[in-house]
Amino acid sequence: MFLWTDAIVRGPEMTATRDGVRGKDKLDVPIKFIWNYAGNCIINQHSDINRTHDILQDDKACEMIVVIDNHMTSSAKYADIILPDLTTSEQADFCMDGKAANMPYFIFADKAIEPQFEARSIYQICSDLAERMAWVVSSLKAATRKVGCVIFTLKP
């Protein structure tokens, strides 16, 4: 479960049989870039935080860490770039609050306040990043939002 740190240190040695690599027989390259969105799992939820700390301190091992969160988390302390995310009060979104009698339910939470300071939604961040990388986001509709996935296509 916590093999991503191994993929930083010994990526090309990792195989499907020994390490559970999926989609390939082995990794071609080590992890050099981490994009951590609202996770705070880089350090505080890892089984060996001292080893993870040592790995992440080596800028030659993992060259870039981007963290997008709405609080200064322990993971954000390792970031090369920190991008401020919106809080639940600053955006309209669905929230899974729990379940009753084995029936999960969602609550629609409307935006209560305007985004503070330079905070932006993950959708805005990804769209702007895609545009700046000379990519365009395809199949977008104003009322449609596909949570957790943005599809990129090359500009003709």
C-alpha positions, 0 to 999 in steps of 0.5 A: 500500500505504501510503495509510492516511496519505493517508486521514488527510490527504486522505481525502475527495479519495481515489477508487477510480480514482486511489487504489484505494478499495474498496467506494465511489467515494470516501472520505466522511471522513478516517481519525480513529481507528486500532485497532492490534492486535498489529501494530506497523505504524503507524511501523516498517513504513511507507515514509516514517516521517518523514511518518507521524510528522508526521501522527500528531503532529497530534491534529486529523488522527487524533484517536484511536489505540488500540494493543493489544500485549504490548510497548511497541512503536514504534507504541504510543508514538503511542497515546492508549490502550494496552491490554495484550494477553496473551502466548502463555504467558498464553493457550491458542491455535493457533500457525502455526509453519511448514510441512514439505514444503509442508504447513503445520501448527499447534501448539496451545499451552496456557496456561502462566501466568496473565495478568500484571497487567492484561493481557486477551485481545483477545476479553475486550477486545472483549466488554467494549467491546461491552457498554459501548457497549450492543451485544451480541456475537451467535452466541457459543458457549463452545467457539467462537472466531472469530479476528480477527472479532467480530460485533456486533448492536444490543440490541432 
